[in-house]
Amino acid sequence: MTTPLTRRRLALVSRAMLVPYLAALALIVWLPGRDAEAVTGIVATTARMLETWGLPFEIGYPVLEFTANIALFVPFGVLVTLAWPALPSWAVIVAGAATSVLIEIVQIALPTRFPTVSDVVANTLGAAVGVAVVWIGRRMLARADT
């Protein structure tokens, strides 16, 4: 059973965890293209591995990159939902979309980065998945309490 004190603690912990998450997100955004590839190079490495198994790089890389962008924003949805439990789910998803649009706008100004609409779509989907994870978790806890 969750008590008001437990919920407040969870909100505070989630807010605290947002700080390093957003710092890591900012690092990924602001790094020059070559340096960002060193941080996120697992996508290309995985696509090359899949290429040896017969999946063309031209197919595998975009799918993996889209999936990685979804995964990048799942913590956003989870942490914001837990940090501010009174926010409606749609507001958390809109905040994820707005954050993603801001990231793409920043990337317009960076000569080695390439903003894309597909990143906004994937990041927004990731925020929605994060909201869904919390919703499912809460439902599971509620059933366990009964």
Secondary structure as a PSIPRED ss2 file (coil, helix, strand):
# PSIPRED VFORMAT (PSIPRED V4.0)

   1 M C   1.000  0.000  0.000
   2 T C   1.000  0.000  0.000
   3 T C   1.000  0.000  0.000
   4 P H   0.000  1.000  0.000
   5 L H   0.000  1.000  0.000
   6 T H   0.000  1.000  0.000
   7 R H   0.000  1.000  0.000
   8 R H   0.000  1.000  0.000
   9 R H   0.000  1.000  0.000
  10 L H   0.000  1.000  0.000
  11 A H   0.000  1.000  0.000
  12 L H   0.000  1.000  0.000
  13 V H   0.000  1.000  0.000
  14 S H   0.000  1.000  0.000
  15 R H   0.000  1.000  0.000
  16 A H   0.000  1.000  0.000
  17 M H   0.000  1.000  0.000
  18 L H   0.000  1.000  0.000
  19 V H   0.000  1.000  0.000
  20 P H   0.000  1.000  0.000
  21 Y H   0.000  1.000  0.000
  22 L H   0.000  1.000  0.000
  23 A H   0.000  1.000  0.000
  24 A H   0.000  1.000  0.000
  25 L H   0.000  1.000  0.000
  26 A H   0.000  1.000  0.000
  27 L H   0.000  1.000  0.000
  28 I H   0.000  1.000  0.000
  29 V H   0.000  1.000  0.000
  30 W H   0.000  1.000  0.000
  31 L C   1.000  0.000  0.000
  32 P C   1.000  0.000  0.000
  33 G H   0.000  1.000  0.000
  34 R H   0.000  1.000  0.000
  35 D H   0.000  1.000  0.000
  36 A H   0.000  1.000  0.000
  37 E H   0.000  1.000  0.000
  38 A H   0.000  1.000  0.000
  39 V H   0.000  1.000  0.000
  40 T H   0.000  1.000  0.000
  41 G C   1.000  0.000  0.000
  42 I H   0.000  1.000  0.000
  43 V H   0.000  1.000  0.000
  44 A H   0.000  1.000  0.000
  45 T H   0.000  1.000  0.000
  46 T H   0.000  1.000  0.000
  47 A H   0.000  1.000  0.000
  48 R H   0.000  1.000  0.000
  49 M H   0.000  1.000  0.000
  50 L H   0.000  1.000  0.000
  51 E H   0.000  1.000  0.000
  52 T H   0.000  1.000  0.000
  53 W C   1.000  0.000  0.000
  54 G C   1.000  0.000  0.000
  55 L C   1.000  0.000  0.000
  56 P C   1.000  0.000  0.000
  57 F H   0.000  1.000  0.000
  58 E H   0.000  1.000  0.000
  59 I H   0.000  1.000  0.000
  60 G H   0.000  1.000  0.000
  61 Y H   0.000  1.000  0.000
  62 P H   0.000  1.000  0.000
  63 V H   0.000  1.000  0.000
  64 L H   0.000  1.000  0.000
  65 E H   0.000  1.000  0.000
  66 F H   0.000  1.000  0.000
  67 T H   0.000  1.000  0.000
  68 A H   0.000  1.000  0.000
  69 N H   0.000  1.000  0.000
  70 I H   0.000  1.000  0.000
  71 A H   0.000  1.000  0.000
  72 L H   0.000  1.000  0.000
  73 F H   0.000  1.000  0.000
  74 V H   0.000  1.000  0.000
  75 P H   0.000  1.000  0.000
  76 F H   0.000  1.000  0.000
  77 G H   0.000  1.000  0.000
  78 V H   0.000  1.000  0.000
  79 L H   0.000  1.000  0.000
  80 V H   0.000  1.000  0.000
  81 T H   0.000  1.000  0.000
  82 L H   0.000  1.000  0.000
  83 A H   0.000  1.000  0.000
  84 W C   1.000  0.000  0.000
  85 P C   1.000  0.000  0.000
  86 A C   1.000  0.000  0.000
  87 L C   1.000  0.000  0.000
  88 P C   1.000  0.000  0.000
  89 S H   0.000  1.000  0.000
  90 W H   0.000  1.000  0.000
  91 A H   0.000  1.000  0.000
  92 V H   0.000  1.000  0.000
  93 I H   0.000  1.000  0.000
  94 V H   0.000  1.000  0.000
  95 A H   0.000  1.000  0.000
  96 G H   0.000  1.000  0.000
  97 A H   0.000  1.000  0.000
  98 A H   0.000  1.000  0.000
  99 T H   0.000  1.000  0.000
 100 S H   0.000  1.000  0.000
 101 V H   0.000  1.000  0.000
 102 L H   0.000  1.000  0.000
 103 I H   0.000  1.000  0.000
 104 E H   0.000  1.000  0.000
 105 I H   0.000  1.000  0.000
 106 V H   0.000  1.000  0.000
 107 Q H   0.000  1.000  0.000
 108 I H   0.000  1.000  0.000
 109 A H   0.000  1.000  0.000
 110 L C   1.000  0.000  0.000
 111 P C   1.000  0.000  0.000
 112 T C   1.000  0.000  0.000
 113 R C   1.000  0.000  0.000
 114 F C   1.000  0.000  0.000
 115 P C   1.000  0.000  0.000
 116 T C   1.000  0.000  0.000
 117 V H   0.000  1.000  0.000
 118 S H   0.000  1.000  0.000
 119 D H   0.000  1.000  0.000
 120 V H   0.000  1.000  0.000
 121 V H   0.000  1.000  0.000
 122 A H   0.000  1.000  0.000
 123 N H   0.000  1.000  0.000
 124 T H   0.000  1.000  0.000
 125 L H   0.000  1.000  0.000
 126 G H   0.000  1.000  0.000
 127 A H   0.000  1.000  0.000
 128 A H   0.000  1.000  0.000
 129 V H   0.000  1.000  0.000
 130 G H   0.000  1.000  0.000
 131 V H   0.000  1.000  0.000
 132 A H   0.000  1.000  0.000
 133 V H   0.000  1.000  0.000
 134 V H   0.000  1.000  0.000
 135 W H   0.000  1.000  0.000
 136 I H   0.000  1.000  0.000
 137 G H   0.000  1.000  0.000
 138 R H   0.000  1.000  0.000
 139 R H   0.000  1.000  0.000
 140 M H   0.000  1.000  0.000
 141 L H   0.000  1.000  0.000
 142 A H   0.000  1.000  0.000
 143 R H   0.000  1.000  0.000
 144 A H   0.000  1.000  0.000
 145 D H   0.000  1.000  0.000
 146 T C   1.000  0.000  0.000
